[in-house]
Amino acid sequence: MLNSLPSTLVTRPITARDRWRNSLKYAVGDALASCTAWTTLYLFRKKVLERAPAFRDAWFPEVMLEDWNFKYGLIFVPMFWVGLYGLAGMHSSPFRRHRSQEVGQVLLTSILGALTLFFVLILDDAISSYTQYYQSLMVLFAAQSLAVLSFRLPFTSRTVRRVHKGEIAFNTLIVGCNDDAVSTVQEIRALRRNPGFRFVGFVQVGEEGCRTLEGIPCLGSVGHLTDLVEEHGIEEVILAVRSSDHGELESIINRLEGTGVGIKIIPDIYDILSGMVRMQSLFGAPLIAIRKDIMPAWQVGVKRAMDIAVSAVALAILLPFLLVIAAAVKFSSKGPILFHQERVGRWGKPFYIHKFRSMYVDAERFGPQLSSDHDPRITSVGRFLRKSRLDELPQFFNVLIGEMSLVGPRPERQFYIDLISQKAEHYHHLQKVRPGITSWGQVKYGYAENVEQMVQRLRFDLIYMENMSLGLDLKILAYTVWIVLSGRGK
């Protein structure tokens, strides 16, 4: 059987360049399919609806090349479709797509895109009856979805066959060396269709003995997990942790945060009976997948687009107001106008946050200190800026360049992260997303005066992350604006 072959069947691992090339193939295919669909709609309207004389005897008359509406459409309509499919996540993870997913995403996204183009480009056209509107919409949707599927399905099917044959596989670690780990590996190896795991090795958890299987060595203990992930180019981690070791589960998942690997857990009977196990494939092993994406791909794209648009507009419109604040800060006390401080962002990457200076120079000459309501280090202008949150306005630049988002957990300094982590190890979950100018924890709790208040504020940020959506972001932004206008910030 194919799955009994050694892991050396895969001549080289899938590289970032391979993913980029396959994603580009999908994007180019979508663009060409969109050109085909646009041409089909154009011909349908000219030949069937308008019955234009030039189109009676020829499918592609020269007059088409003289029609600027048609030529503009060939440029901008494919750009719209490629962008829409990209927002829907249809260009990411090109080696992990499957056919049913392809059909569902193409049909749903094509409906939304066809309706958008219908209202933007078609609705104001001159018609003889309203049925022509419906005919144009149906032709656009049918042509677009069929053209895209005619490219995507063969390409995706070929990739799926290569995965099933073992030609494409993803380096996988098994964390745990118990009987469940061994039996799961044996079960996956015995599957008729390879699910894409290339087992690199076992990782020992706790005091359990480190077992091996043919071609799968023991690579070490869980303390070296992140090093093993980087050293062996790991893309999937399967957790086989005994019920007695579930206390280690959160610690292991925290170690894997920021590595970008897929995480799956071998379920016990309690997980199965409680309904936590969801079937992902008819031919795969039963595993619980830890969801990496907090928001759907299209919402992530829209959120980032909103960040860029709002930040660019805000910096342009508020420029005179920013100059007034800058002058007030300059004349209120000696020192620079802006305050720059290193904070820790997404996946633990440090960056410099920008704020209007609200304290006297050398306010932290005795080390890091949190501020309070009656902090003598705060200037008179700074007190107003902090209460109205206007000191945060320069962070629109951080948002614009991608270091921050409009809404997200507030970024902290490494000094305080270390203190918070001693009381709440799950703090690192916040680093899955970009930090924000404002957050639910910020509007609910305000500036923290001590580590205990930081831990309390952490609860709100964790709840936000579990319920992230564009709608929730808009509510938080609206509440933040109200706080700024009312001057009720803490």
C-alpha positions in Angstrom: 0.0 0.0 0.0 1.1 3.5 -0.7 1.0 4.6 3.0 3.3 1.8 4.0 6.1 3.4 1.9 8.8 5.2 3.9 8.7 8.9 4.3 11.5 9.3 1.9 8.9 9.1 -0.9 8.7 12.9 -0.6 11.8 14.1 -2.3 11.7 17.6 -0.8 9.4 19.5 1.5 6.8 21.9 0.3 8.5 25.4 0.3 7.1 28.9 0.6 7.9 29.3 -3.1 5.8 26.3 -4.0 2.9 27.8 -2.2 3.4 31.1 -3.8 3.5 29.6 -7.3 0.4 27.6 -6.7 -1.5 30.5 -5.3 -0.4 32.5 -8.3 -1.7 29.8 -10.6 -5.1 30.0 -8.9 -5.1 33.8 -9.2 -4.1 33.8 -12.9 -6.8 31.1 -13.6 -9.4 33.2 -11.8 -8.4 36.2 -13.9 -8.6 34.3 -17.2 -11.9 32.7 -16.2 -13.3 36.1 -15.3 -12.3 37.5 -18.8 -14.1 34.6 -20.3 -17.2 35.2 -18.2 -17.2 38.9 -19.0 -16.9 38.2 -22.7 -19.8 35.7 -22.5 -22.0 38.3 -20.8 -21.1 40.9 -23.4 -21.9 38.6 -26.3 -25.1 37.5 -24.7 -26.3 41.1 -24.3 -25.3 42.1 -27.9 -26.5 39.0 -29.7 -29.5 37.9 -27.7 -30.9 40.9 -25.8 -29.9 43.8 -28.1 -29.8 41.8 -31.3 -27.1 44.2 -32.6 -26.6 43.9 -36.4 -22.8 43.6 -36.1 -23.2 40.5 -34.0 -25.7 38.6 -36.2 -23.3 36.8 -38.4 -20.1 36.7 -36.3 -19.4 35.7 -32.7 -16.3 38.0 -32.4 -16.7 41.0 -34.7 -14.1 43.7 -34.8 -16.5 46.1 -33.3 -15.8 44.4 -29.9 -12.3 45.7 -29.9 -13.5 49.2 -30.5 -15.9 49.1 -27.6 -14.2 50.8 -24.6 -16.8 49.5 -22.2 -15.8 45.9 -23.2 -12.1 46.7 -23.0 -12.3 48.4 -19.6 -14.3 45.4 -18.4 -11.6 43.0 -19.5 -9.2 44.9 -17.2 -11.1 45.9 -14.1 -13.7 43.1 -13.8 -11.1 40.3 -13.5 -9.3 42.5 -10.9 -12.5 42.7 -8.9 -13.0 38.9 -9.1 -9.4 38.1 -8.1 -9.6 40.5 -5.2 -13.0 39.0 -4.1 -11.7 35.4 -4.3 -8.6 36.5 -2.4 -10.7 38.0 0.4 -12.6 34.7 0.6 -9.3 32.9 1.2 -9.4 31.0 -2.1 -5.8 31.8 -2.9 -4.3 30.7 0.5 -3.2 27.2 1.5 -3.2 26.0 -2.2 -2.1 22.4 -1.2 -4.8 22.0 1.3 -7.9 22.6 -0.8 -10.5 20.0 -1.7 -13.2 19.7 -4.3 -16.3 20.1 -2.2 -14.7 23.2 -0.6 -13.9 24.5 -4.1 -17.5 24.1 -5.4 -19.1 25.7 -2.3 -16.7 28.7 -2.1 -16.9 29.4 -5.9 -20.7 29.3 -5.9 -21.2 31.4 -2.8 -18.6 34.0 -3.7 -19.8 34.1 -7.4 -23.3 34.9 -6.2 -22.1 37.8 -4.1 -19.8 39.1 -6.8 -22.4 38.8 -9.5 -24.9 40.8 -7.4 -22.3 43.4 -6.8 -21.4 43.8 -10.5 -25.1 43.7 -11.4 -25.9 46.7 -9.2 -22.8 48.6 -10.2 -22.5 47.9 -14.0 -25.8 46.5 -15.3 -28.7 48.0 -13.4 -28.6 51.3 -15.1 -28.5 49.9 -18.7 -31.3 50.6 -21.1 -33.6 47.6 -21.4 -36.9 46.7 -23.1 -38.2 44.6 -20.2 -37.2 43.8 -16.7 -36.7 40.2 -17.5 -33.5 41.2 -19.3 -32.0 42.2 -16.0 -32.6 38.8 -14.5 -31.3 37.1 -17.7 -28.1 39.2 -17.5 -27.6 38.4 -13.8 -28.1 34.7 -14.4 -25.8 34.6 -17.4 -23.1 36.5 -15.4 -23.3 34.1 -12.4 -23.5 31.0 -14.5 -20.6 32.0 -16.8 -18.4 33.1 -13.9 -18.9 30.1 -11.7 -18.6 27.6 -14.5 -15.5 29.3 -16.0 -13.8 29.4 -12.6 -14.8 25.8 -11.7 -13.6 24.5 -15.1 -10.1 25.6 -14.1 -10.1 25.2 -10.4 -11.6 21.7 -10.1 -9.0 19.9 -12.4 -6.2 21.8 -10.7 -7.5 21.0 -7.2 -8.2 17.4 -8.1 -4.7 16.9 -9.3 -3.3 18.3 -6.0 -5.6 16.0 -4.0 -4.5 13.0 -6.0 -0.9 13.9 -5.3 -1.6 14.1 -1.6 -3.4 10.8 -1.6 -0.5 9.2 -3.4 2.0 10.6 -1.0 3.7 12.8 -3.5 2.7 15.9 -1.4 2.9 15.6 2.4 3.4 17.9 5.3 6.1 17.3 8.0 4.3 16.2 11.1 5.3 15.8 14.8 3.4 13.6 17.3 3.6 15.1 20.7 3.2 12.2 23.1 4.6 8.7 23.1 1.7 6.7 24.5 -0.3 3.9 23.1 -2.9 6.3 21.6 -0.1 8.1 19.7 1.3 4.8 18.2 -2.1 3.4 17.3 -3.1 6.7 15.6 0.0 6.7 13.5 -0.5 3.1 12.5 -4.2 3.8 11.7 -3.2 6.8 9.5 -0.5 4.7 7.8 -3.0 2.0 7.0 -5.5 4.4 5.3 -6.2 3.7 1.7 -5.8 7.3 0.9 -2.9 9.2 2.4 -4.2 12.3 4.4 -1.0 14.1 3.8 1.0 13.5 7.0 4.7 12.9 6.8 5.6 11.7 10.3 9.0 13.2 11.3 9.2 12.0 14.9 7.7 11.6 18.4 8.1 14.2 21.2 8.1 13.0 24.8 5.7 14.5 27.3 6.3 14.4 31.0 7.8 11.2 32.5 6.4 8.8 29.8 8.9 6.6 27.9 9.8 7.8 24.5 8.7 5.2 21.9 9.6 4.9 18.3 8.1 3.3 15.2 9.7 2.2 11.9 11.0 5.4 10.3 9.7 7.6 13.2 12.3 8.3 15.9 12.0 10.1 19.2 13.3 13.6 18.7 13.3 14.8 22.3 11.2 16.3 25.0 8.4 18.8 24.9 10.7 21.5 26.3 12.5 21.6 22.9 9.2 21.7 20.9 9.6 25.1 19.2 13.2 24.3 18.3 12.1 21.0 16.7 9.3 22.7 14.7 11.8 25.1 13.2 14.6 22.6 12.7 12.4 20.0 10.9 10.1 22.5 9.0 7.1 21.1 10.8 3.7 22.1 9.4 1.4 19.8 11.5 1.4 18.8 15.1 -0.7 16.0 16.5 -1.2 16.0 20.2 -1.5 12.6 21.9 -1.7 13.6 25.6 -3.1 11.3 28.2 -6.0 12.4 30.4 -3.7 12.6 33.4 -1.4 15.0 31.5 -4.2 17.4 30.3 -2.6 20.1 32.5 0.3 20.1 30.0 -2.0 20.7 27.1 -2.4 24.4 27.5 1.3 24.8 28.0 2.0 22.9 24.8 -0.5 24.9 22.8 1.0 28.1 24.2 4.5 27.0 23.0 3.1 26.4 19.5 1.5 29.9 19.3 3.2 31.9 16.6 4.8 29.0 14.9 2.0 28.8 12.3 1.7 25.0 12.5 -1.7 23.2 12.3 -2.6 21.6 15.6 -4.8 18.5 15.9 -5.6 16.5 19.0 -6.3 12.8 19.3 -9.6 12.6 21.1 -10.5 10.4 24.0 -14.0 8.9 24.5 -15.2 11.9 26.5 -14.4 14.2 23.6 -16.3 11.9 21.2 -19.4 11.7 23.4 -19.4 15.4 24.1 -19.5 16.1 20.4 -16.1 17.8 20.1 -15.0 15.6 17.3 -16.1 16.8 13.8 -15.5 14.7 10.8 -13.2 16.5 8.3 -12.8 13.7 5.7 -14.5 10.4 5.0 -11.1 8.8 4.6 -9.2 10.5 7.4 -8.5 9.6 11.1 -10.8 11.2 13.8 -8.9 14.2 15.1 -9.9 17.4 16.8 -8.6 20.4 14.8 -7.5 23.4 16.8 -8.8 26.4 14.8 -6.0 28.7 13.8 -8.1 31.3 12.0 -10.0 33.4 14.5 -12.0 35.2 11.8 -13.0 33.9 8.3 -10.5 34.8 5.6 -12.8 37.3 3.9 -13.4 39.1 7.2 -9.6 39.3 7.8 -9.1 40.9 4.4 -12.0 43.4 5.0 -10.6 44.2 8.5 -7.2 45.0 7.1 -8.7 47.0 4.2 -10.7 49.0 6.7 -7.6 49.6 8.8 -5.8 51.0 5.8 -8.7 53.1 4.5 -9.6 54.6 7.9 -6.0 55.3 8.9 -5.2 57.0 5.7 -8.3 59.1 5.7 -7.9 59.9 9.4 -4.3 61.1 9.0 -5.3 63.3 6.0 -8.4 64.8 7.6 -7.0 65.2 11.1 -3.7 66.7 10.0 -4.6 70.3 11.0 -5.9 69.0 14.4 -2.7 66.9 14.8 -0.6 70.0 14.3 -2.6 71.9 17.0 -2.1 69.0 19.4 1.6 68.9 18.5 2.0 72.6 19.3 0.2 72.2 22.6 2.5 69.4 23.6 5.5 71.4 22.5 4.7 74.5 24.6 3.4 72.6 27.6 6.8 71.2 28.7 10.3 70.6 27.4 10.8 67.5 25.3 9.9 65.9 22.0 6.3 66.1 20.7 6.1 62.4 20.0 6.8 59.5 22.4 8.2 56.3 21.0 8.2 53.1 23.0 9.0 49.4 22.1 5.9 47.2 22.4 5.3 43.5 21.6 3.0 42.9 18.6 1.6 39.9 16.7 3.5 36.6 17.2 5.7 38.3 19.8 7.4 40.6 17.2 8.6 43.9 18.8 7.7 47.3 17.2 7.7 50.9 18.2 4.4 52.5 19.2 3.9 56.3 18.5 2.0 58.6 20.8 1.8 62.2 21.7 4.0 62.8 24.7 1.8 63.1 27.8 4.5 63.0 30.5 7.5 65.0 31.5 10.9 63.9 30.1 12.6 61.1 32.0 9.3 60.0 33.5 10.7 56.4 33.8 14.2 57.2 34.9 13.7 54.8 37.9 12.4 52.0 35.6 9.0 51.0 34.1 6.0 52.4 35.9 2.3 52.4 35.2 0.4 55.6 35.4 -2.5 56.5 37.7 -5.3 59.1 37.8 -3.2 61.5 39.8 0.2 60.7 38.4 2.5 63.8 38.9 4.5 62.7 35.9 1.6 63.6 33.6 1.6 67.2 32.1 -1.5 69.4 32.2 -2.0 68.9 28.4 -1.1 65.3 28.7 -3.9 64.7 31.3 -6.4 66.0 28.8 -4.9 64.0 25.9 -5.0 60.8 28.0 -8.6 61.3 29.2 -9.8 61.9 25.7 -7.5 59.3 24.2 -6.1 61.9 21.7 -2.6 60.9 22.6 -3.2 57.7 20.7 -3.8 59.4 17.3 -0.3 59.0 15.9 -0.8 55.2 16.1 -2.8 55.5 12.9 0.6 55.4 11.3 1.3 52.1 13.1 -2.0 50.8 11.7 -1.2 52.0 8.2 2.0 50.1 8.0 0.5 46.9 9.4 2.0 46.9 12.9 -1.3 47.5 14.5 -5.0 47.3 13.8 -7.8 49.8 14.7 -9.3 47.2 17.1 -7.3 44.6 19.0 -5.7 43.9 22.4 -3.5 46.7 23.5 0.2 46.0 23.1 2.3 45.8 26.2 6.0 46.1 26.9 8.0 42.8 27.4 8.6 43.8 31.1 4.9 43.8 31.9 4.2 40.7 29.6 6.6 38.8 31.8 4.8 39.9 35.0 1.3 39.2 33.5 2.4 35.7 32.3 3.4 34.8 35.8 -0.3 35.2 36.8 -2.0 34.3 33.5 -0.1 32.0 31.2 -2.8 32.3 28.6 -1.7 36.0 27.9 0.2 34.8 24.8 -3.1 33.9 23.1 -3.5 37.7 22.6 -0.5 37.7 20.3 -2.4 35.7 17.6 -3.8 39.0 16.3 -2.5 42.5 15.6 -2.6 44.8 18.7 -5.1 47.6 18.4 -5.5 51.4 19.0 -8.6 50.5 21.0 -10.0 47.2 22.4 -12.9 45.9 24.4 -10.6 45.7 27.4 -9.5 49.3 26.9 -13.0 50.8 26.6 -14.4 48.6 29.5 -11.4 49.0 31.8 -9.3 51.9 30.6 -5.6 52.3 31.4 -4.4 49.8 34.0 -2.6 51.1 37.1 -1.1 47.8 38.2 -0.5 44.2 37.0 -3.7 43.0 38.7 -5.7 45.4 36.7 -3.9 44.2 33.5 -4.9 40.6 34.3 -8.5 41.7 34.8 -8.5 43.6 31.5 -7.1 40.5 29.9 -10.4 38.7 30.4 -12.2 41.2 28.2 -9.6 40.9 25.4 -9.8 37.1 25.5 -13.6 37.2 25.2 -13.1 39.6 22.3 -10.8 37.2 20.5 -13.3 34.3 20.9 -16.0 36.5 19.3 -14.0 38.5 16.8 -16.1 39.8 13.9 -16.4 43.0 11.8 -19.7 43.8 13.6 -18.0 43.6 17.0 -15.1 45.8 15.8 -17.6 48.5 14.6 -19.3 48.4 18.0 -16.0 48.9 19.8 -15.0 51.7 17.5 -18.4 53.5 18.0 -18.0 53.2 21.8 -14.4 54.5 21.6 -15.6 57.5 19.6 -18.2 58.2 22.2 -15.6 58.0 25.0 -13.3 60.4 23.1 -16.2 62.9 22.5 -17.4 62.7 26.1 -13.9 62.7 27.6 -14.7 59.8 29.8 -11.5 57.9 29.3 -9.8 56.4 32.3 
